[in-house]
Amino acid sequence: ETGVTQSPTHLIKTRGQQVTLRCSSQSGHNTVSWYQQALGQGPQFIFQYYREEENGRGNFPPRFSGLQFPNYSSELNVNALELDDSALYLCASSLDAGGKNEQFFGPGTRLTVL
Amino acid sequence: RKEVEQDPGPFNVPEGATVAFNCTYSNSASQSFFWYRQDCRKEPKLLMSVYSSGNEDGRFTAQLNRASQYISLLIRDSKLSDSATYLCAVDDYKLSFGAGTTVTVRA
């Protein structure tokens, strides 16, 4: 086990709704990255938080937003849900930001948008 | 061109066989590379990190070829439990993943 936890494990929403996903990083890790994994694809980078600040963002619209708290846990918020948002959402924690920092994944939240 | 591309497979191999597959990347400045293993509907689990020319961990060997911009993963003496999707990731502060290579080891 990596020590990274996510909640909830599964979620069903309808189009237009909003969702908040949560992630607790591994003890001692100050960096959390969020990824979206559609069926049959590799994870796609959404954004990274380092010491409570956004530290890079992938090609996702502004309705995907996030937060990191002083204890380095993090939230991913998605507004105005679309059918294509259905995916496995993964968070990964690492000791620090930057290269050569191995990222360890939580079990993911499986989001279904109807 | 995609940042990271993998041969999707599937690779179907008998137990005990050796299987190898590649991953190509587009950013020649990339310094850190990773192989993850992902079982069906589970999270990726870190298998191996590659920072220099290669790495070896038991039956698994990763090789990095910077000139041709690819990383390979070789699995020797395949076990049934090696059946999974193997994801290649390139770290440019964020991880860029390939779509994965599916390996099925049959008895």
Interface residues (C-beta under 8 A of the other chain):
Chain A: T2 S33 Y35 G40 Q41 G42 P43 Q44 F45 Q48 N55 G56 G58 L88 L90 A92 A97 G98 G99 K100 N101 E102 Q103 F104 F105 G106 P107 G108 R110
Chain B: V4 Q31 S32 F34 Y36 R41 K42 E43 P44 K45 L46 S49 Y51 L87 A89 D91 D92 Y93 K94 L95 S96 F97 G98 A99 G100
